Amino acid sequence: MHWSKPLRLHLGVLVVASLLCTSTPIIWLAFRQGSDAAVSAGVQQMREMSLRLIEGYRNTLQGGTEAVALASTLPQLTSPPAQDITAKQQFFLEVLRNVPNATSVYTGYPDGSYLQVINTQRQDVRRILAAPEGTAFAIRTIARSQGPDVISTFRFLDRQARPIAERDVDLASFDPRQRPWYQSVIQHGEEVSVGPYVAGTLQLPTLTIAAPMKDDDQVVVGINIHLMTVSRLLDAQEISPRARAYIIDDADDLIAHSDPAIMNRLLGIWSKSADDGAVAVDTTTDSYDTSLETVARLRRDPAFANGGVVRIDLDGERQILQIAPVGVSGLFKGSVAAIVVPLEDLVAEANRLLLHNLLIAAAFVISGVAASVMLSRMVSRSLYRLADEARRIGDLDVGEKGVSHSWISEINTLASALAASRHAISQFALYVPREVVRRIVNPEGRAVVKAQRQDVTVLFTDIRDFTTISEQHSPEDVVDTLSAYFELLNTIAERHGGTVVQYLGDSIFVMWNAPVPDASHAENGCRCALAMKAAVDELNEANRRNGRPALITRFGLHTGPAVVGSFGAISRQQYTAMGDTINVASRLEGLNKEFNTSILVSAAIHKAVGTRFALRSLGLVQLKGRAEKVDLWELVGESRRAQGGG
């Protein structure tokens, strides 16, 4: 009969065509929609984060504005120092506590008197003022008496506003009536914003909000926010590691930037301009930030009068640019905040997930195509051979088996074979260590576990008085305690390259150099034993606190030749090691009871590790069931030389 040939052809073509016709449009749509969704989500995330950033900047300015508005109504501030000096200082200190981003708050008077309270939280401020240790606030006072004498001092306070030190200051270096904030208020007669300019006391670039007193418009109260503080408020790292934010004023001059390098450059230019006596500084060039020209152009577009988000090509890649006005209560009019984020940063994670999903989908398609090709080739062969192979797998037998027939022989035979396979698998009960499964089974599925002689290092552990512990505690408590104990020791053994071959009641049998070769198996065994002892000691401390029994563990470690591989019956085997080396290690563990020790090792271990570990000799000991005596050593720890790498 030749009917199988058309079946193979039709089956292969049908499966491949179905997979391709179904998966291709799905993958394409998923890619397009996923990409658009990733971009939209990234832009939305950037918008939300940037709005929080800008809101933080506005809140700082708003706090300063409200503080100045409140101060301008207080009658105590109208009189010059040293009148009502205590009330003035207490109010200014309270302002700085409530507006933490403000650097200083002050009042200037028409006779040249001046009172300023400075927040010295920043290190550069304390350095400029040469403030003593523990200073939290500094108070500058200029008081003009009726005579020619003038009081000009600095007082330093701690966090509780207690005086620390006081010193006189040269008056000639400062006159509040000549400062930009005082002259601007006197000129306009209302609350103003000034800056950036270089502050007189700290000589640092700053922004100022100032207003005349309600009861005397010749008295001016102001609050300073230094540009470095503004730069810190613009930190855009939460949006993206490459995101940047900055503020420009109505003249498109760069006021503050989130990039510390650019900010330091700005501060240097401002400081130099103050030394040269310059009034204005040009910071409009793109040498500071390549997006400045674009922001300056967009801000004058009516579509962006209230801010907005736009995509631009900048620095060779697609960027998301958001601009927003940051004026507060009519102050800093024309100031704009700009946030620039590479589009790739916003959608990188989403694209990675999308690509991951697409790769999985493609893998399924490729697997389906491959499976269909394989299936078509299998169908081209005898279905009876396929059924026979399935039965061999199910029976774990390579011998010939009989073949049953039915009206639909292929389907009936395949069903019978699969049923037999399922039954055989359900009865399968061969267990081996996880490391053995992971490392010794080759890609063809044949376990290379033929028994052979080789050197190994063997560790046995045992819990002292475990029978008594089991008697004194409930089975549930014993199981919970022992489970945590085994999990701890198993993790440590794997960390040190060992294979847990067997659990023997409350004991563990660990082996090195098999199945995986390990040139330092003796050293790794010693380190593992020391690590297990330290970990069990910590576990026992926790057990005592939780009312659980302490598991005092003894260890026996030996190295030497053994026969390693699979042992047992044909239907059930176990991967293990046999020989005198194994017996000696087990006996060494038991000797801990006699010598009141924790870790006992053999002379073979001592010879293998040399001086890399601290070992204490216990002499020759007769082991039970063994004619020759064993030179016994206690493993104390790693030697100082080994720990130092020498």
Salt bridges, closest charged atoms under 4 A:
GLU94 OE1 - ARG97 NH1 3.71
ASP124 OD2 - ARG122 NH2 2.37
ASP158 OD2 - ARG162 NE 2.89
GLU166 OE1 - ARG155 NE 3.89
ASP175 OD1 - ARG177 NE 3.14
GLU238 OE2 - ARG52 NH2 3.44
ASP252 OD1 - ARG299 NH1 2.88
ASP252 OD2 - ARG300 NH1 3.00
ASP276 OD2 - LYS272 NZ 2.97
ASP289 OD2 - ARG244 NE 2.72
ASP289 OD2 - HIS257 NE2 2.84
ASP313 OD1 - ARG318 NH1 3.14
ASP315 OD2 - ARG244 NH2 3.82
GLU317 OE2 - ARG242 NH1 2.86
ASP345 OD1 - ARG242 NH2 2.82
GLU349 OE1 - ARG352 NH2 2.58
ASP388 OD2 - ARG392 NE 3.33
GLU389 OE2 - ARG392 NH1 3.98
ASP397 OD2 - LYS401 NZ 2.68
GLU400 OE2 - ARG392 NH2 2.95
GLU435 OE2 - ARG438 NH1 2.75
GLU435 OE1 - ARG439 NE 2.57
ASP462 OD2 - ARG554 NH2 3.39
ASP465 OD2 - ARG464 NE 3.91
GLU494 OE2 - ARG434 NH2 2.16
GLU523 OE1 - ARG527 NH1 3.53
GLU523 OE2 - ARG612 NE 2.71
ASP537 OD2 - LYS533 NZ 3.19
GLU541 OE2 - ARG544 NH1 3.36
ASP580 OD2 - ARG626 NH2 2.72
GLU589 OE2 - ARG554 NE 3.62
GLU634 OE1 - ARG616 NH2 2.50
GLU638 OE1 - ARG527 NE 3.53
